[in-house]
C-alpha cells in the first residue's frame, strides 16, 4: 500500500471536504469560496455539540442572526 495515491472521495481536493449544506434551505455552502464572499454563518454552541448548524447569509438575515435551535447568536464563519 502506498501513501499519497488517494483516489475518489478520499482525495484531498474533493468537494466533500470543503462543502456543507445550509441547515434551513439546503443551499450548498463552499468554504473555499466563502472566504471571499463571507456568506456563511454558524452557531458556535451548536457546532461545538456536534450539530451541523451552518446557515447561508439569506437565512441568517431571516432568522435575525439567532440560531433556531438554541437561540444563540450566529457568527460569521470567516470574521
C-alpha positions, -999 to +999 in steps of 0.1 A: +000+000+000+014+034-010+006+066+007-002+095-015-023+077-041-057+086-027-085+085-052-122+093-052-138+109-021-106+103+000-086+127-022-077+160-005-092+181-033-126+165-033-155+190-028-170+169+000-142+181+023-149+218+017-187+220+014-216+219+038-254+223+034-274+252+048-295+239+078-326+258+066-328+258+028-302+232+018-280+255-003-245+242-008-220+263+011-185+262-002-160+271+025-132+279+000-152+305-020-170+316+012-137+331+025-140+359-001-178+361-002-183+360+036-217+344+032-215+316+058-228+319+093-227+293+121-238+288+157-207+282+179-227+265+207-244+240+183-213+233+163-193+225+195-220+200+204-217+182+170-247+197+152-242+210+116-256+244+123-243+263+092-265+289+075-264+309+043-265+347+046-301+349+034-314+326+061-292+342+087-308+375+079-343+360+080-335+344+114-323+378+127-289+362+133-302+340+160-298+302+160-332+284+156-320+255+178-305+272+209-314+309+203-277+318+204-261+344+182-249+334+148-213+343+139-198+348+105-176+318+097-148+340+084-146+371+106 
